[in-house]
Each structure stands twice: as structure tokens, then as C-alpha cells.
């Protein structure tokens, strides 16, 4: 998807998107973003109110 579409998809400005460590693909002069890459980036963000270590493995170990 285009830079404008990608920025809208993750609810950020185009300028902010350009500063993020997200892989882009170039097709000629076009710069494209893959939705899966955007989702992976968003999934890596800390969740508000979640403990620092909220991985599945952590919680499975806590539950025994």
C-alpha cells in the first residue's frame, strides 16, 4: 500500500511513518508498505496497562 494508506492504516502521520523502522518495498519510483509488516510493528508496541512481560510463554509459566 502507499505511504498515505499505510499511515492511515496505523493512525499516524505520513511524517511519523517515515521515521519508523518498518520495511518498505520499492517498485520503480514507488515506495510501498506491506500490511503484514505494519501489523508486526504494531504488535510489538507495549500495550497500555499491560505488565512489562506480557508474552504467552510468561503467562503460561506463571499459571503453571
LOFI-198025 format. One record per residue: residue number from 1; residue in one letter; x, y, z of N, C-alpha, C in turn. Coordinates in pm, whole numbers, plus 50000, padded with zeros to 5 digits. Layout:
+-----+------+--------+---------+-------+---------+----------+-------+--------+---------+-------+
| seq | type | n_east | n_north |  n_up | ca_east | ca_north | ca_up | c_east | c_north |  c_up |
+-----+------+--------+---------+-------+---------+----------+-------+--------+---------+-------+
| NUM |    A |      X |       Y |     Z |       X |        Y |     Z |      X |       Y |     Z |
...
+-----+------+--------+---------+-------+---------+----------+-------+--------+---------+-------+
REM end
This chain:
+-----+------+--------+---------+-------+---------+----------+-------+--------+---------+-------+
| seq | type | n_east | n_north |  n_up | ca_east | ca_north | ca_up | c_east | c_north |  c_up |
+-----+------+--------+---------+-------+---------+----------+-------+--------+---------+-------+
|   1 |    X |  50084 |   49883 | 50000 |   50000 |    50000 | 50000 |  50089 |   50123 | 50000 |
|   2 |    X |  50033 |   50235 | 49959 |   50109 |    50359 | 49951 |  50142 |   50411 | 50092 |
|   3 |    X |  50231 |   50509 | 50097 |   50269 |    50568 | 50225 |  50149 |   50634 | 50292 |
|   4 |    X |  50066 |   50704 | 50215 |   49946 |    50767 | 50272 |  49851 |   50662 | 50330 |
|   5 |    X |  49830 |   50554 | 50255 |   49741 |    50449 | 50303 |  49798 |   50380 | 50427 |
|   6 |    X |  49929 |   50356 | 50427 |   49993 |    50290 | 50541 |  49983 |   50377 | 50666 |
|   7 |    X |  50005 |   50507 | 50651 |   49995 |    50598 | 50765 |  49854 |   50598 | 50822 |
|   8 |    X |  49755 |   50601 | 50735 |   49616 |    50597 | 50780 |  49585 |   50464 | 50847 |
|   9 |    X |  49639 |   50355 | 50795 |   49614 |    50222 | 50849 |  49660 |   50210 | 50994 |
|  10 |    X |  49776 |   50271 | 51027 |   49825 |    50261 | 51165 |  49800 |   50391 | 51243 |
|  11 |    X |  49718 |   50478 | 51187 |   49674 |    50602 | 51254 |  49789 |   50693 | 51295 |
|  12 |    X |  49884 |   50710 | 51204 |   49995 |    50801 | 51227 |  50007 |   50896 | 51108 |
|  13 |    X |  50081 |   51004 | 51127 |   50104 |    51095 | 51015 |  50205 |   51032 | 50919 |
|  14 |    X |  50205 |   51079 | 50797 |   50299 |    51031 | 50697 |  50443 |   51058 | 50742 |
|  15 |    X |  50465 |   51175 | 50804 |   50598 |    51209 | 50852 |  50647 |   51114 | 50960 |
|  16 |    X |  50558 |   51080 | 51054 |   50595 |    50987 | 51160 |  50622 |   50848 | 51103 |
|  17 |    X |  50539 |   50805 | 51011 |   50558 |    50674 | 50947 |  50696 |   50666 | 50883 |
|  18 |    X |  50740 |   50773 | 50820 |   50870 |    50774 | 50754 |  50987 |   50759 | 50849 |
|  19 |    X |  50965 |   50785 | 50978 |   51071 |    50774 | 51078 |  51073 |   50640 | 51150 |
|  20 |    X |  50980 |   50552 | 51117 |   50971 |    50423 | 51187 |  51054 |   50317 | 51117 |
|  21 |    X |  51101 |   50218 | 51194 |   51182 |    50110 | 51135 |  51094 |   50001 | 51072 |
|  22 |    X |  51018 |   50040 | 50971 |   50931 |    49945 | 50902 |  50986 |   49925 | 50761 |
|  23 |    X |  50993 |   49800 | 50720 |   51046 |    49765 | 50588 |  50957 |   49823 | 50479 |
|  24 |    X |  51019 |   49881 | 50378 |   50945 |    49929 | 50261 |  50992 |   49851 | 50139 |
|  25 |    X |  50907 |   49847 | 50040 |   50941 |    49784 | 49913 |  50935 |   49891 | 49806 |
|  26 |    X |  51030 |   49886 | 49717 |   51034 |    49984 | 49609 |  51002 |   49914 | 49477 |
|  27 |    X |  50908 |   49972 | 49406 |   50872 |    49925 | 49274 |  50887 |   50046 | 49183 |
|  28 |    X |  50998 |   50050 | 49112 |   51029 |    50170 | 49035 |  51048 |   50286 | 49131 |
|  29 |    X |  50976 |   50393 | 49110 |   50985 |    50510 | 49198 |  50889 |   50501 | 49316 |
|  30 |    X |  50801 |   50402 | 49315 |   50700 |    50391 | 49421 |  50758 |   50325 | 49546 |
|  31 |    X |  50719 |   50376 | 49661 |   50755 |    50317 | 49790 |  50627 |   50256 | 49846 |
|  32 |    X |  50632 |   50125 | 49873 |   50513 |    50054 | 49918 |  50535 |   49988 | 50054 |
|  33 |    X |  50428 |   49978 | 50130 |   50430 |    49913 | 50260 |  50342 |   49789 | 50254 |
|  34 |    X |  50385 |   49684 | 50322 |   50307 |    49561 | 50331 |  50227 |   49564 | 50462 |
|  35 |    X |  50100 |   49530 | 50454 |   50013 |    49532 | 50572 |  50067 |   49441 | 50682 |
|  36 |    X |  50124 |   49326 | 50645 |   50178 |    49234 | 50746 |  50294 |   49298 | 50822 |
|  37 |    X |  50378 |   49375 | 50753 |   50489 |    49444 | 50820 |  50435 |   49551 | 50917 |
|  38 |    X |  50331 |   49621 | 50875 |   50270 |    49722 | 50962 |  50208 |   49655 | 51085 |
|  39 |    X |  50141 |   49543 | 51065 |   50080 |    49470 | 51177 |  50187 |   49420 | 51274 |
|  40 |    X |  50298 |   49367 | 51221 |   50406 |    49319 | 51307 |  50464 |   49433 | 51390 |
|  41 |    X |  50481 |   49550 | 51328 |   50532 |    49665 | 51401 |  50435 |   49703 | 51513 |
|  42 |    X |  50307 |   49712 | 51481 |   50207 |    49750 | 51581 |  50197 |   49646 | 51692 |
|  43 |    X |  50210 |   49519 | 51659 |   50205 |    49413 | 51760 |  50321 |   49423 | 51858 |
|  44 |    X |  50430 |   49484 | 51816 |   50547 |    49498 | 51902 |  50538 |   49613 | 52000 |
|  45 |    X |  50436 |   49698 | 51987 |   50421 |    49811 | 52078 |  50372 |   49762 | 52214 |
|  46 |    X |  50413 |   49831 | 52319 |   50366 |    49797 | 52453 |  50216 |   49824 | 52462 |
|  47 |    X |  50147 |   49737 | 52530 |   50003 |    49755 | 52548 |  49979 |   49839 | 52673 |
|  48 |    X |  49890 |   49935 | 52664 |   49860 |    50022 | 52777 |  49801 |   49939 | 52889 |
|  49 |    X |  49859 |   49951 | 53008 |   49809 |    49880 | 53125 |  49857 |   49737 | 53136 |
|  50 |    X |  49933 |   49689 | 53039 |   49982 |    49552 | 53043 |  50114 |   49546 | 53119 |
|  51 |    X |  50141 |   49434 | 53183 |   50271 |    49421 | 53250 |  50384 |   49425 | 53148 |
|  52 |    X |  50503 |   49455 | 53194 |   50618 |    49467 | 53103 |  50641 |   49340 | 53025 |
|  53 |    X |  50620 |   49224 | 53086 |   50641 |    49099 | 53016 |  50506 |   49032 | 52998 |
|  54 |    X |  50443 |   49054 | 52883 |   50309 |    49000 | 52861 |  50307 |   48892 | 52753 |
|  55 |    X |  50420 |   48823 | 52734 |   50424 |    48718 | 52633 |  50344 |   48597 | 52679 |
|  56 |    X |  50299 |   48518 | 52584 |   50225 |    48396 | 52615 |  50307 |   48303 | 52702 |
|  57 |    X |  50436 |   48290 | 52672 |   50522 |    48200 | 52748 |  50531 |   48243 | 52894 |
|  58 |    X |  50540 |   48373 | 52917 |   50548 |    48425 | 53053 |  50424 |   48386 | 53133 |
|  59 |    X |  50307 |   48409 | 53074 |   50183 |    48382 | 53147 |  50158 |   48233 | 53163 |
|  60 |    X |  50195 |   48154 | 53064 |   50180 |    48009 | 53078 |  50268 |   47957 | 53192 |
|  61 |    X |  50389 |   48011 | 53203 |   50478 |    47971 | 53312 |  50421 |   48015 | 53447 |
|  62 |    X |  50361 |   48133 | 53453 |   50303 |    48182 | 53578 |  50185 |   48096 | 53623 |
|  63 |    X |  50109 |   48045 | 53525 |   49991 |    47964 | 53557 |  50029 |   47821 | 53594 |
|  64 |    X |  50151 |   47784 | 53562 |   50199 |    47652 | 53599 |  50168 |   47553 | 53495 |
+-----+------+--------+---------+-------+---------+----------+-------+--------+---------+-------+
REM end
